[in-house]
């Protein structure tokens, strides 16, 4: 199966194409690499409480 270009997320083990941004935005993950291997990962998610 050929995938469309776009942003995908994995939900319950299944890849889903994101067709529009979620209401509360996307999170951000920063991965630190050393000698070709990931060493740490930090995830930050900003949630809008008021519309």
mmCIF file of the N, C-alpha and C atoms, coordinates in Angstrom:
data_MODEL
# 
_entry.id   MODEL 
# 
loop_
_atom_site.group_PDB 
_atom_site.id 
_atom_site.type_symbol 
_atom_site.label_atom_id 
_atom_site.label_alt_id 
_atom_site.label_comp_id 
_atom_site.label_asym_id 
_atom_site.label_entity_id 
_atom_site.label_seq_id 
_atom_site.pdbx_PDB_ins_code 
_atom_site.Cartn_x 
_atom_site.Cartn_y 
_atom_site.Cartn_z 
_atom_site.occupancy 
_atom_site.B_iso_or_equiv 
_atom_site.pdbx_formal_charge 
_atom_site.auth_seq_id 
_atom_site.auth_comp_id 
_atom_site.auth_asym_id 
_atom_site.auth_atom_id 
_atom_site.pdbx_PDB_model_num 
ATOM 1   N N  . UNK A 1 1  ? 0.836   -1.177 0.000  1.00 0.00 ? 1  UNK A N  1 
ATOM 2   C CA . UNK A 1 1  ? 0.000   0.000  0.000  1.00 0.00 ? 1  UNK A CA 1 
ATOM 3   C C  . UNK A 1 1  ? 0.887   1.249  0.000  1.00 0.00 ? 1  UNK A C  1 
ATOM 4   N N  . UNK A 1 2  ? 0.671   2.128  -0.965 1.00 0.00 ? 2  UNK A N  1 
ATOM 5   C CA . UNK A 1 2  ? 1.449   3.352  -1.056 1.00 0.00 ? 2  UNK A CA 1 
ATOM 6   C C  . UNK A 1 2  ? 0.856   4.410  -0.132 1.00 0.00 ? 2  UNK A C  1 
ATOM 7   N N  . UNK A 1 3  ? 1.738   5.076  0.613  1.00 0.00 ? 3  UNK A N  1 
ATOM 8   C CA . UNK A 1 3  ? 1.289   6.114  1.539  1.00 0.00 ? 3  UNK A CA 1 
ATOM 9   C C  . UNK A 1 3  ? 1.237   7.464  0.833  1.00 0.00 ? 3  UNK A C  1 
ATOM 10  N N  . UNK A 1 4  ? 0.261   8.268  1.240  1.00 0.00 ? 4  UNK A N  1 
ATOM 11  C CA . UNK A 1 4  ? 0.180   9.649  0.776  1.00 0.00 ? 4  UNK A CA 1 
ATOM 12  C C  . UNK A 1 4  ? 1.243   10.469 1.501  1.00 0.00 ? 4  UNK A C  1 
ATOM 13  N N  . UNK A 1 5  ? 1.690   11.561 0.869  1.00 0.00 ? 5  UNK A N  1 
ATOM 14  C CA . UNK A 1 5  ? 2.565   12.491 1.563  1.00 0.00 ? 5  UNK A CA 1 
ATOM 15  C C  . UNK A 1 5  ? 1.775   13.161 2.671  1.00 0.00 ? 5  UNK A C  1 
ATOM 16  N N  . UNK A 1 6  ? 2.408   13.381 3.803  1.00 0.00 ? 6  UNK A N  1 
ATOM 17  C CA . UNK A 1 6  ? 1.731   14.050 4.903  1.00 0.00 ? 6  UNK A CA 1 
ATOM 18  C C  . UNK A 1 6  ? 2.299   13.642 6.243  1.00 0.00 ? 6  UNK A C  1 
ATOM 19  N N  . UNK A 1 7  ? 1.593   13.991 7.284  1.00 0.00 ? 7  UNK A N  1 
ATOM 20  C CA . UNK A 1 7  ? 2.003   13.696 8.658  1.00 0.00 ? 7  UNK A CA 1 
ATOM 21  C C  . UNK A 1 7  ? 1.199   12.506 9.151  1.00 0.00 ? 7  UNK A C  1 
ATOM 22  N N  . UNK A 1 8  ? 1.905   11.525 9.728  1.00 0.00 ? 8  UNK A N  1 
ATOM 23  C CA . UNK A 1 8  ? 1.260   10.329 10.261 1.00 0.00 ? 8  UNK A CA 1 
ATOM 24  C C  . UNK A 1 8  ? 1.504   10.247 11.760 1.00 0.00 ? 8  UNK A C  1 
ATOM 25  N N  . UNK A 1 9  ? 0.571   9.656  12.468 1.00 0.00 ? 9  UNK A N  1 
ATOM 26  C CA . UNK A 1 9  ? 0.742   9.362  13.887 1.00 0.00 ? 9  UNK A CA 1 
ATOM 27  C C  . UNK A 1 9  ? 0.306   7.920  14.118 1.00 0.00 ? 9  UNK A C  1 
ATOM 28  N N  . UNK A 1 10 ? 0.849   7.301  15.154 1.00 0.00 ? 10 UNK A N  1 
ATOM 29  C CA . UNK A 1 10 ? 0.497   5.914  15.454 1.00 0.00 ? 10 UNK A CA 1 
ATOM 30  C C  . UNK A 1 10 ? -0.484  5.909  16.621 1.00 0.00 ? 10 UNK A C  1 
ATOM 31  N N  . UNK A 1 11 ? -1.680  5.368  16.370 1.00 0.00 ? 11 UNK A N  1 
ATOM 32  C CA . UNK A 1 11 ? -2.730  5.272  17.386 1.00 0.00 ? 11 UNK A CA 1 
ATOM 33  C C  . UNK A 1 11 ? -3.126  3.811  17.516 1.00 0.00 ? 11 UNK A C  1 
ATOM 34  N N  . UNK A 1 12 ? -2.972  3.263  18.731 1.00 0.00 ? 12 UNK A N  1 
ATOM 35  C CA . UNK A 1 12 ? -3.284  1.849  18.995 1.00 0.00 ? 12 UNK A CA 1 
ATOM 36  C C  . UNK A 1 12 ? -2.584  0.924  18.003 1.00 0.00 ? 12 UNK A C  1 
ATOM 37  N N  . UNK A 1 13 ? -1.310  1.226  17.692 1.00 0.00 ? 13 UNK A N  1 
ATOM 38  C CA . UNK A 1 13 ? -0.522  0.378  16.808 1.00 0.00 ? 13 UNK A CA 1 
ATOM 39  C C  . UNK A 1 13 ? -0.826  0.549  15.332 1.00 0.00 ? 13 UNK A C  1 
ATOM 40  N N  . UNK A 1 14 ? -1.716  1.460  14.981 1.00 0.00 ? 14 UNK A N  1 
ATOM 41  C CA . UNK A 1 14 ? -2.106  1.671  13.591 1.00 0.00 ? 14 UNK A CA 1 
ATOM 42  C C  . UNK A 1 14 ? -1.707  3.081  13.156 1.00 0.00 ? 14 UNK A C  1 
ATOM 43  N N  . UNK A 1 15 ? -1.079  3.204  11.968 1.00 0.00 ? 15 UNK A N  1 
ATOM 44  C CA . UNK A 1 15 ? -0.692  4.525  11.475 1.00 0.00 ? 15 UNK A CA 1 
ATOM 45  C C  . UNK A 1 15 ? -1.890  5.244  10.872 1.00 0.00 ? 15 UNK A C  1 
ATOM 46  N N  . UNK A 1 16 ? -2.080  6.490  11.271 1.00 0.00 ? 16 UNK A N  1 
ATOM 47  C CA . UNK A 1 16 ? -3.188  7.309  10.772 1.00 0.00 ? 16 UNK A CA 1 
ATOM 48  C C  . UNK A 1 16 ? -2.623  8.569  10.136 1.00 0.00 ? 16 UNK A C  1 
ATOM 49  N N  . UNK A 1 17 ? -3.168  8.946  8.978  1.00 0.00 ? 17 UNK A N  1 
ATOM 50  C CA . UNK A 1 17 ? -2.785  10.189 8.311  1.00 0.00 ? 17 UNK A CA 1 
ATOM 51  C C  . UNK A 1 17 ? -3.509  11.348 8.981  1.00 0.00 ? 17 UNK A C  1 
ATOM 52  N N  . UNK A 1 18 ? -2.758  12.383 9.349  1.00 0.00 ? 18 UNK A N  1 
ATOM 53  C CA . UNK A 1 18 ? -3.346  13.577 9.946  1.00 0.00 ? 18 UNK A CA 1 
ATOM 54  C C  . UNK A 1 18 ? -3.762  14.501 8.805  1.00 0.00 ? 18 UNK A C  1 
ATOM 55  N N  . UNK A 1 19 ? -5.059  14.763 8.696  1.00 0.00 ? 19 UNK A N  1 
ATOM 56  C CA . UNK A 1 19 ? -5.554  15.608 7.611  1.00 0.00 ? 19 UNK A CA 1 
ATOM 57  C C  . UNK A 1 19 ? -5.721  17.058 8.045  1.00 0.00 ? 19 UNK A C  1 
ATOM 58  N N  . UNK A 1 20 ? -5.865  17.281 9.355  1.00 0.00 ? 20 UNK A N  1 
ATOM 59  C CA . UNK A 1 20 ? -5.919  18.648 9.879  1.00 0.00 ? 20 UNK A CA 1 
ATOM 60  C C  . UNK A 1 20 ? -5.328  18.628 11.285 1.00 0.00 ? 20 UNK A C  1 
ATOM 61  N N  . UNK A 1 21 ? -4.737  19.742 11.723 1.00 0.00 ? 21 UNK A N  1 
ATOM 62  C CA . UNK A 1 21 ? -4.125  19.758 13.053 1.00 0.00 ? 21 UNK A CA 1 
ATOM 63  C C  . UNK A 1 21 ? -5.161  19.558 14.151 1.00 0.00 ? 21 UNK A C  1 
ATOM 64  N N  . UNK A 1 22 ? -4.792  18.874 15.234 1.00 0.00 ? 22 UNK A N  1 
ATOM 65  C CA . UNK A 1 22 ? -5.718  18.727 16.346 1.00 0.00 ? 22 UNK A CA 1 
ATOM 66  C C  . UNK A 1 22 ? -6.007  20.087 16.982 1.00 0.00 ? 22 UNK A C  1 
ATOM 67  N N  . UNK A 1 23 ? -7.148  20.209 17.648 1.00 0.00 ? 23 UNK A N  1 
ATOM 68  C CA . UNK A 1 23 ? -7.556  21.484 18.254 1.00 0.00 ? 23 UNK A CA 1 
ATOM 69  C C  . UNK A 1 23 ? -6.541  22.012 19.255 1.00 0.00 ? 23 UNK A C  1 
ATOM 70  N N  . UNK A 1 24 ? -5.900  21.113 19.999 1.00 0.00 ? 24 UNK A N  1 
ATOM 71  C CA . UNK A 1 24 ? -4.966  21.567 21.028 1.00 0.00 ? 24 UNK A CA 1 
ATOM 72  C C  . UNK A 1 24 ? -3.516  21.549 20.558 1.00 0.00 ? 24 UNK A C  1 
ATOM 73  N N  . UNK A 1 25 ? -3.267  21.355 19.262 1.00 0.00 ? 25 UNK A N  1 
ATOM 74  C CA . UNK A 1 25 ? -1.917  21.421 18.717 1.00 0.00 ? 25 UNK A CA 1 
ATOM 75  C C  . UNK A 1 25 ? -1.151  20.118 18.846 1.00 0.00 ? 25 UNK A C  1 
ATOM 76  N N  . UNK A 1 26 ? 0.048   20.127 18.303 1.00 0.00 ? 26 UNK A N  1 
ATOM 77  C CA . UNK A 1 26 ? 0.934   18.971 18.358 1.00 0.00 ? 26 UNK A CA 1 
ATOM 78  C C  . UNK A 1 26 ? 1.946   19.155 19.482 1.00 0.00 ? 26 UNK A C  1 
ATOM 79  N N  . UNK A 1 27 ? 2.468   18.065 19.994 1.00 0.00 ? 27 UNK A N  1 
ATOM 80  C CA . UNK A 1 27 ? 3.551   18.127 20.961 1.00 0.00 ? 27 UNK A CA 1 
ATOM 81  C C  . UNK A 1 27 ? 4.878   18.241 20.236 1.00 0.00 ? 27 UNK A C  1 
ATOM 82  N N  . UNK A 1 28 ? 5.963   18.365 20.988 1.00 0.00 ? 28 UNK A N  1 
ATOM 83  C CA . UNK A 1 28 ? 7.295   18.464 20.404 1.00 0.00 ? 28 UNK A CA 1 
ATOM 84  C C  . UNK A 1 28 ? 8.196   17.488 21.144 1.00 0.00 ? 28 UNK A C  1 
ATOM 85  N N  . UNK A 1 29 ? 8.931   16.671 20.413 1.00 0.00 ? 29 UNK A N  1 
ATOM 86  C CA . UNK A 1 29 ? 9.887   15.749 21.012 1.00 0.00 ? 29 UNK A CA 1 
ATOM 87  C C  . UNK A 1 29 ? 11.283  16.097 20.523 1.00 0.00 ? 29 UNK A C  1 
ATOM 88  N N  . UNK A 1 30 ? 12.211  16.285 21.457 1.00 0.00 ? 30 UNK A N  1 
ATOM 89  C CA . UNK A 1 30 ? 13.602  16.558 21.135 1.00 0.00 ? 30 UNK A CA 1 
ATOM 90  C C  . UNK A 1 30 ? 14.416  15.336 21.524 1.00 0.00 ? 30 UNK A C  1 
ATOM 91  N N  . UNK A 1 31 ? 15.153  14.781 20.565 1.00 0.00 ? 31 UNK A N  1 
ATOM 92  C CA . UNK A 1 31 ? 15.976  13.597 20.812 1.00 0.00 ? 31 UNK A CA 1 
ATOM 93  C C  . UNK A 1 31 ? 17.439  13.998 20.697 1.00 0.00 ? 31 UNK A C  1 
ATOM 94  N N  . UNK A 1 32 ? 18.232  13.658 21.708 1.00 0.00 ? 32 UNK A N  1 
ATOM 95  C CA . UNK A 1 32 ? 19.662  13.932 21.704 1.00 0.00 ? 32 UNK A CA 1 
ATOM 96  C C  . UNK A 1 32 ? 20.402  12.677 21.265 1.00 0.00 ? 32 UNK A C  1 
ATOM 97  N N  . UNK A 1 33 ? 21.305  12.842 20.292 1.00 0.00 ? 33 UNK A N  1 
ATOM 98  C CA . UNK A 1 33 ? 22.058  11.713 19.744 1.00 0.00 ? 33 UNK A CA 1 
ATOM 99  C C  . UNK A 1 33 ? 23.535  11.846 20.108 1.00 0.00 ? 33 UNK A C  1 
ATOM 100 N N  . UNK A 1 34 ? 24.190  10.713 20.344 1.00 0.00 ? 34 UNK A N  1 
ATOM 101 C CA . UNK A 1 34 ? 25.619  10.679 20.601 1.00 0.00 ? 34 UNK A CA 1 
ATOM 102 C C  . UNK A 1 34 ? 26.192  9.425  19.965 1.00 0.00 ? 34 UNK A C  1 
ATOM 103 N N  . UNK A 1 35 ? 27.192  9.584  19.134 1.00 0.00 ? 35 UNK A N  1 
ATOM 104 C CA . UNK A 1 35 ? 27.853  8.461  18.457 1.00 0.00 ? 35 UNK A CA 1 
ATOM 105 C C  . UNK A 1 35 ? 26.860  7.608  17.673 1.00 0.00 ? 35 UNK A C  1 
ATOM 106 N N  . UNK A 1 36 ? 25.905  8.263  17.015 1.00 0.00 ? 36 UNK A N  1 
ATOM 107 C CA . UNK A 1 36 ? 24.957  7.555  16.163 1.00 0.00 ? 36 UNK A CA 1 
ATOM 108 C C  . UNK A 1 36 ? 23.823  6.850  16.888 1.00 0.00 ? 36 UNK A C  1 
ATOM 109 N N  . UNK A 1 37 ? 23.681  7.086  18.205 1.00 0.00 ? 37 UNK A N  1 
ATOM 110 C CA . UNK A 1 37 ? 22.615  6.438  18.967 1.00 0.00 ? 37 UNK A CA 1 
ATOM 111 C C  . UNK A 1 37 ? 21.854  7.485  19.779 1.00 0.00 ? 37 UNK A C  1 
ATOM 112 N N  . UNK A 1 38 ? 20.540  7.306  19.937 1.00 0.00 ? 38 UNK A N  1 
ATOM 113 C CA . UNK A 1 38 ? 19.787  8.245  20.774 1.00 0.00 ? 38 UNK A CA 1 
ATOM 114 C C  . UNK A 1 38 ? 20.159  8.062  22.242 1.00 0.00 ? 38 UNK A C  1 
ATOM 115 N N  . UNK A 1 39 ? 20.361  9.185  22.949 1.00 0.00 ? 39 UNK A N  1 
ATOM 116 C CA . UNK A 1 39 ? 20.741  9.094  24.361 1.00 0.00 ? 39 UNK A CA 1 
ATOM 117 C C  . UNK A 1 39 ? 19.626  9.574  25.288 1.00 0.00 ? 39 UNK A C  1 
ATOM 118 N N  . UNK A 1 40 ? 18.933  10.644 24.908 1.00 0.00 ? 40 UNK A N  1 
ATOM 119 C CA . UNK A 1 40 ? 17.815  11.135 25.716 1.00 0.00 ? 40 UNK A CA 1 
ATOM 120 C C  . UNK A 1 40 ? 16.704  11.631 24.800 1.00 0.00 ? 40 UNK A C  1 
ATOM 121 N N  . UNK A 1 41 ? 15.491  11.640 25.324 1.00 0.00 ? 41 UNK A N  1 
ATOM 122 C CA . UNK A 1 41 ? 14.351  12.194 24.593 1.00 0.00 ? 41 UNK A CA 1 
ATOM 123 C C  . UNK A 1 41 ? 13.503  12.988 25.576 1.00 0.00 ? 41 UNK A C  1 
ATOM 124 N N  . UNK A 1 42 ? 13.088  14.170 25.148 1.00 0.00 ? 42 UNK A N  1 
ATOM 125 C CA . UNK A 1 42 ? 12.238  15.020 25.981 1.00 0.00 ? 42 UNK A CA 1 
ATOM 126 C C  . UNK A 1 42 ? 11.014  15.404 25.161 1.00 0.00 ? 42 UNK A C  1 
ATOM 127 N N  . UNK A 1 43 ? 9.835   15.123 25.692 1.00 0.00 ? 43 UNK A N  1 
ATOM 128 C CA . UNK A 1 43 ? 8.590   15.458 25.000 1.00 0.00 ? 43 UNK A CA 1 
ATOM 129 C C  . UNK A 1 43 ? 7.891   16.598 25.729 1.00 0.00 ? 43 UNK A C  1 
ATOM 130 N N  . UNK A 1 44 ? 7.420   17.576 24.955 1.00 0.00 ? 44 UNK A N  1 
ATOM 131 C CA . UNK A 1 44 ? 6.701   18.721 25.499 1.00 0.00 ? 44 UNK A CA 1 
ATOM 132 C C  . UNK A 1 44 ? 5.420   18.871 24.699 1.00 0.00 ? 44 UNK A C  1 
ATOM 133 N N  . UNK A 1 45 ? 4.315   19.039 25.397 1.00 0.00 ? 45 UNK A N  1 
ATOM 134 C CA . UNK A 1 45 ? 3.037   19.251 24.721 1.00 0.00 ? 45 UNK A CA 1 
ATOM 135 C C  . UNK A 1 45 ? 2.369   20.473 25.328 1.00 0.00 ? 45 UNK A C  1 
ATOM 136 N N  . UNK A 1 46 ? 1.970   21.404 24.463 1.00 0.00 ? 46 UNK A N  1 
ATOM 137 C CA . UNK A 1 46 ? 1.250   22.593 24.894 1.00 0.00 ? 46 UNK A CA 1 
ATOM 138 C C  . UNK A 1 46 ? -0.219  22.399 24.559 1.00 0.00 ? 46 UNK A C  1 
ATOM 139 N N  . UNK A 1 47 ? -1.067  22.581 25.551 1.00 0.00 ? 47 UNK A N  1 
ATOM 140 C CA . UNK A 1 47 ? -2.502  22.383 25.361 1.00 0.00 ? 47 UNK A CA 1 
ATOM 141 C C  . UNK A 1 47 ? -3.216  23.713 25.580 1.00 0.00 ? 47 UNK A C  1 
ATOM 142 N N  . UNK A 1 48 ? -4.031  24.117 24.611 1.00 0.00 ? 48 UNK A N  1 
ATOM 143 C CA . UNK A 1 48 ? -4.821  25.340 24.743 1.00 0.00 ? 48 UNK A CA 1 
ATOM 144 C C  . UNK A 1 48 ? -6.057  25.018 25.581 1.00 0.00 ? 48 UNK A C  1 
ATOM 145 N N  . UNK A 1 49 ? -6.198  25.708 26.703 1.00 0.00 ? 49 UNK A N  1 
ATOM 146 C CA . UNK A 1 49 ? -7.319  25.442 27.599 1.00 0.00 ? 49 UNK A CA 1 
ATOM 147 C C  . UNK A 1 49 ? -8.550  26.257 27.241 1.00 0.00 ? 49 UNK A C  1 
ATOM 148 N N  . UNK A 1 50 ? -8.347  27.425 26.662 1.00 0.00 ? 50 UNK A N  1 
ATOM 149 C CA . UNK A 1 50 ? -9.472  28.294 26.292 1.00 0.00 ? 50 UNK A CA 1 
ATOM 150 C C  . UNK A 1 50 ? -9.469  28.490 24.790 1.00 0.00 ? 50 UNK A C  1 
ATOM 151 N N  . UNK A 1 51 ? -10.639 28.407 24.191 1.00 0.00 ? 51 UNK A N  1 
ATOM 152 C CA . UNK A 1 51 ? -10.734 28.593 22.741 1.00 0.00 ? 51 UNK A CA 1 
ATOM 153 C C  . UNK A 1 51 ? -11.036 30.027 22.421 1.00 0.00 ? 51 UNK A C  1 
# 
